[in-house]
């Protein structure tokens, strides 16, 4: 049993195998048994046909909420499905307590359609700063993690995002049109230019992982829900990448960001994408 006074630094110094075990267990017991086996009554719409939730999302988040809160005394949990039911839960990101930020199934649309491109994301933050992050792709049994200042890893191997090859078109994963305002659509149209190859994004968590491993050059996202970005952005940072909002500031998990924003393999690529989004490209 840990002490009431344990800090995040002390918690991380003890190792994070318990966090990894909780994530793997949630996936093994609540997510994968439902993969490609969902019944119609296990899938619901939230804000519309493109915003889905399943029993796997709900049950996995319930498991992680209980398990993670026990690992660090005094911590709280901000989960996507809990916030959907009670938006006030999101305010914990502005508090002083350590916060677990949970996206139980990132890429629910893919999950529903039997596509293995989904993941579970967990981040640990305090005071608006993400200190540690985990991204688990259960259909591929791949686990990536990062700690601030400690690097990013995938299945034990160090991740380095590198830089895009000179002269090659930039591949940029972008927000789907149904997630954007008219103003944001106009900004994203800036990517429709020579030397850039935009495409719709899949699971945000797996897009961030691909940036961290140098398989994708950048993203351009127009929404700021912390559960979609907190874990992935730390992974990108610790792999050597960068992220910037439309005003040139780093993305803040507490909100109020100028959108769209970008994450990229290196700062030069992030600034190039930002120039295109802002009409300066």
N, C-alpha and C positions, 0 to 999 in steps of 0.2 A: 504494500500500500504506500502511495507517495504522500509526501508532506503537503499541508495546505499552502506552505510558502514556496513551493517549487516554482521556479521561473521557467520560461520557455528555453532559455539557455541550458539550464540544468536538465530539463526534460530531454532536449535534443542530445545532450552529452551522454545520456544513459543509453542512447540508441533508439531506433524507431522500428524495430522488428515487430512490436506489438501493433503499430499502426498498419504496417504491411499485412500482418495476419488478419486484422479486422477487415481490411479492404478485400483481401482474397476470399475471406469467409463470406462476406456479404455477396460477392459475385457468385461463389460456388453454391450458396444456399438459396438465394433469392433471385438472381439474374439469369444465370445460365440454364437452370431447369425450365425457365419460361421461354428461352430463346428458340424461335421457330416452332413454339408450341402454344402461343398465346390464343386464348379463346376471345371471341368478340366482346364478351362482357368484361374482359381484363384490359381493354383499351378505351380511353376517354379523351375527349377534346377539352382543352383549357380555354384559351382565347380564340380558337378557331381550328380549322382542319389541318393547319401546318404546325400547331402547338399541341403535341400529344403527350399523354401520360399513361403509364401502364402500372399494373400491379407490381411489376419488377421495380419500377422507380420508387413506388411508395414503400414497399417492404424493405428494399435495400437501404433507403434513407432511414427508416425506422431503426434498422439494425445498427447502422453506423452512428446515428445520433446517440444511442444508448452506449455503444462500445467506446466511442471516442471521448465522450464526456467523462467516462470513468478513468481514462488514461492520464488526464491532466486536470487535477482538482481545481475547481474554480473556472474552468473553461466553459464556453457556451458553443452552441452549434447553430449555424445558419445554413439551412438546407433549402434547395429549390422548391421542393413540394411543401415544406412548412411555410415558406414565405408566400406561396400561392394561397394557402389557407388563411394566413395571418400576416399581412405585409409588415406589421410592426416588428416582426422577428428580425427583419433586415437592419433595424436600427442598432443591433448589437455590434455591427461593424464600426460604429462611431464610439463605442464604449471603451473602457480600459481593460476589460477581461480578455484573455486569449480567446480567439474565435476559430473554430473549425468551420471551414466553408466547404459544403458538400454538394456535388452534382452526382447523384447516384447512377444515372444513365445519361451520359452526354452523347447525343446522337440518337434520341428516342425514335425519330422517324426511321433511321436506318435499322434500329433494333426491331421495330414493328414489321418492317418489310423483309426481315431475315438476312439483312446485310451485316457482316461482321464488323463494320466500321463504326463501332461505338466504344465508349470507355467509361470508367468511373474516375472522378477527380475529387481529390481532397487537398485542401490547403490549410495551413495553420498560420494565422496572422494575429498581430496585436498593434493597436494604434495606427491602423491603416497600412501596415507594412507586412508583406508576406514573408514569413521566416522559413517555411518548409512546404514542400508540395509533392504530391504523388499522383501519377496518372497510370491507370491500369486498364489494359485492353484485354478483357478476359477471353474473348474468342480466339486470341492469338497467344494468350498467356505471356504478355509482355508488361513489365512493370518499369516505369521511369520515375525517378525521384530527384529532388534537388533541395539543397539547403542554402540559405543566403550566405554567400562567401565560401561555400563548401563544394561548389561544382554541381553539375547535372550528370545523371547516369541512367543508362538503360540496361537492365539485367546485369548490372555490375560493371559495365563498360562506360568509360567517360565519354560524354557527348560534347562535340565541338561543332558549332554551326557552320563555321567557315564563311566564305564569301562567294557570291555567284561568279561563274566563269565569265570573263570579259567577252562582250559581243553576243552573248546568248540572251534570248528573250527572257524577261523575268516572269516566272510563274507566280501568280498572286491569287490566293483563295479569297473570295469576296462574299459579303452578305447577300443572302437571297433577297429579291425585290420586296417580298412581303414583310421583311423586317425593317424596311427603311421608309423615311419620310421623303417627300418630293425633293427637299433640299439635299438630303443625303444621296438620293439617286443621282442628282446632278453632279455631286462630288465624285461618286463612284464611276460616272461616265468618263472622268478624266483618265481612267485606266485603259480606256479603249483607244489605245494609241500604238504607234509602231514601237517595237521593242518590249512590249508587255503582253503577257498572255493571261488575262483574267479568267477565272472559272468559279462557279458557285462552290461555297464551302460545304464540307461534310461536317463531321463531328469537330467542334472547335478544339477540343482537347487533342485529337489526333493530328489536326493541322498544326498546332503548336509543337507537338512532338516531331513532326516532319521538318519544321524549321530548325529545331534544336539538333536534328541529326543531318541537316544539310540536304534534305530531299525536297524542300519547298522553299522558295525565296522569301515570300512575305504573305501577310494577310491584310485585309482591309475590312474591318468590322464596324457595324453601325449600332450596336447595342452594348450595354455595359454591365449586365448582370454579373456580379462578382463570381458566382459559381462557374460561369463559362470561361472566365479569364484568369482568375487568381493563380491557379496551379500552373497553367500553361505559360503564363508570362514569366514566372520565376524560372521555369525550365529553360525558356528561351534566353533570359538574361544570363543565367549561370553557364549556358553553352556558348556564350559570347555574342548573342544577338542583342537587339534593342527594340524598344517600343516607344511610339510618339503619338500624341493626339494632334488634332488639327491645328492647335495653337503652338505646337512644338514642345509641349510638356509631356512628361511621362504619364501613362495611364494611372489613375487612382482607383483602387478597388472600392473606395467609399463613395464614388460617383461624382457627378458634376463635370464630366469630361466633355471636351469639344469633339464631336463625332462627325465623320468616321475617324477611327484611329488605326494605326498600323503596327504590326510586329514584324520583324525581319531578321535575316541571318546576320546582318551587321548594321552599324549606324548609317553608313553611306547609303545602303539600300533603303533603310527606313526613311531617310530624308528624301530620297528620290521618289518614293511612293507618296510621301507627304506632299511634295511639290505638285505631283499630278492630281492629288485629291483636292488641293487648294487652288488649282488653276494656274500654278506657276510653272508647271512642267512644259 
